[in-house]
Amino acid sequence: MDWGRTKFILILTFLILNLIFAFQLWVVPSFFDSDMFISRQQIDARVADLRSKNISISAQIPRRLAHRQMLTLAPPDFESRDIVHSIFGSFVQSRRTRYDLYTSSQGEIRVYRDGRVEYAVAPRETTETTPASALETARTFMEKGPGLPDDARHLRTFETEPGIYLVEFGQYWQRKHVPVSYLRFLVDGQGVLNMEYYWVQIGELVGENVLVIPSTGALMVAADYLPGRSEITDLYLSWFSRPLMAEEWRVPAVWVVETESEVLYINAYSGDLEDRYLFQAGNILEDVE
């Protein structure tokens, strides 16, 4: 008898049995516990509810229940005069209650106390452009101006009027889109008509890792706000808050529900609607309490 080979087979068999035991003990309960998943029947029922309101969904509906901590943020880190100088060169500055106003022959820039920056070109006739040209114009504007943040990625290019496009960039952290920050351009054939820029510093996850509402719960809330004939194109967990005047703050996890024309931010702990953003408007709607 080949004792060396027999010993090897016994050891290998023992290791395989231990791996199977560990898989059943740790992996199976984590990934296959029915209590941690939304059933197919629940998903089908929610999709049927959406259809009854003339709302379709092409996004994948996450089935696994998730836990999320809150995320710490700090305000944008920049010198406002540096940003203005990179766009205008020379300018005239005046101080207002909520913002500093910078003007030149090119237009005006408002730098708000909470770190938001808004640029508007001087009034002129608009001309049409294409989606590809609009994206390139926005990129060039940032490259020649304040610079595109390293963690920025292009989100969408949306036609607001014939030949005029809204170009949006978002902030990514640990491969997740965090829709607190935004960089939005309205672009025509001659260049950038206006820009909205708000870019926070992302800190770390803090607090208790709380079980959030299921994706079907977020869809139930969304159905109360979306108009008929909407199509839900994306559904994912992230974090959200409006701009704040603070040295540091915590933001809740949210379900982000995207359609072809707007985004809803639904608190993943309470199920309340935190905010909604309409692409055509180019800004956060103010009617959410």
Protein Blocks (a to p, Z undefined) as FASTA:
>chain_A
ZZklmmmmmmmmmmmmmmmmmmmmmmmmmmmgmklpccfklmmmmmmmmmmnopacfbdc
dfbdcdddddddddddddfklmmmmmnopacddddfkbccdddfkbccdddfkopacddd
dddddddddfklmmmmmmmmmmmmnopafkbccfbdcdfbghiacddddddeehiacfkb
ccdddddfkbcfbdcddddddfbdedjddddddfklmmmmmmmmpcghiacfbdcddddd
dddddfbdcdddddddddfkbccdddfknopafbdcdfklopacfkbZZ
